[in-house]
Structure formats: structure tokens, C-alpha cells
Amino acid sequence: MTRRNGRKRKLLIGGALTLVLLTLTCVGLYVLMNSRTYQVAGRLVPRVDTADKLVALTLDDGPSERTPEILKTLADAGIPATFYLIGGELAAHPEQGRAIAESGNEIGNHTYHHQRMIFVTPGFVRDEVERTDAEIAKTGYRGPITFRPPNGKKLFALPFYLSDHNRTTVTWDVEPDSGKTPTTDEIVAETLSKVRPGSIILLHVMYATGTPSLAAIPRIARALKDRGYTFVTVSQLISH
């Protein structure tokens, strides 16, 4: 009886340890998947360490029919932006992609289907990145192309592909409109409270839900310029 109880106790302890290890593994993968500052291979830039008052504005998704309004807002504010565009949307709106390229703003790769790049195969990663590169090339854009994973999520296959192809992953350190629907005032206030030299700001302006974010751009630009900041593209910020 004692021997049987001992075996049962060992099984219970072994099961508990297995559960703890599985939990720790899942938590670790979740943290890694969502990290804005670390990936398992290659170069990741959430912001640039500099004392100079430089800041990069990045705009995710699209292009869409709102592109002309967005480009006019940037031109009126006198600032550049880096557009992380979706390959499928570029294929659907080629004229809007060309307009972005012709405006002198920077274009980055945001995958073809905007799917989360976790638990995916190397072949899937290659197809998502390279199909989008091909669509970007059709716009006439010839500048540097950095990469941003949808929702910032990545695990293993994506970082290793990007590292093998000498591509830079760009995340952000200021995200006033991600995962919520704030007002323009809230977007402006949060951005101004969090920006520091070398910051990378993320806004979503391509669709109707991004109206408050688009309205915030002129106010953010004015306020940061008044503080002595200069707006640059992501590649300019990295090279600095």
C-alpha cells in the first residue's frame, strides 16, 4: 500500500511539473511573440537611441481610397511618414501606391495578407514578404524597405527569414491608437507624453476608424516641432 501511494505521489508530482513547464513555455512564447524590443534573430528597431530630437511617424495598413487625404495632411503639416503597406491592398489600389511613392514618403513591407506571423512555415513567410516587395516595386518606389509584422507579432520563422535576407524589423515605442478607439485629443495627449528623441510613432489612418488619428497628425506635428523635433523617415532615423 505504501509503495502504491509512493508511485501515485510521483505521478502527481510529475504531472504538476509538466503542467508548470507547459505553462511557462506558453507564457514565454506569448511574451516573445508580442515583444516590441526583442526577436530571436536579426535586427529589430523599436526606437533609435539618440540624443537628437528626431522622430519618425509610421502609418500602417492600406493603401486605401483615403490615401490622397492622408498625403495632403502630411504635406500641409510639412512632415514625411513611413507607410507600412499591405501587398494585397497595393494590388487592389495600385494608383494609391504610386501616389505614395511619388509623394517622396517612405514605403515599408507589412506582409501580403496581414496575417499574424506566428506558427507559420518558412515558405509562408517568404511568400508574404516577397509578394509584397513585388507590389512595392510596381509603385516605382526605389528606397529602402524595412519590414513590420502585422500587430507586431513574430516568433521564429519570420525573424530567421528576415535575418537571412538582411532585412530590418521595425516596431514602435509610441502607439496611441492601437487596440482601442480614442479621441483625437487623447491621441495627441498620449503621443506628446510618450515621445522622446528617436521615437517611432505608430498611427492607423487608412480606414474610417482612423479618422481621429488622421486629425491628430497636424496637432502632433505642430507640438513636436515647437519642442524642437524634426520628423524623418524610419530609414533616415536608423541611419542617423
Secondary structure, 3 states (H helix, E strand, C coil): CHHHHHHHHHHHHHHHHHHHHHHHHHHHHHHHHHCCCCCCCCEEECCCCCCCCEEEEEEECCCCCCHHHHHHHHHHHCCCCEEEECHHHHHHCHHHHHHHHHHCCEEEECCCCCCCECCCCHHHHHHHHHHHHHHHHHCCCCCCCCECCHHHCECCHHHHHHHHCCCEEECCCECCCCCCCCCHHHHHHHHHHHCCCCEEEEECCCCHHHHHHHHHHHHHHHHHHHCCCEEECHHHHHHC
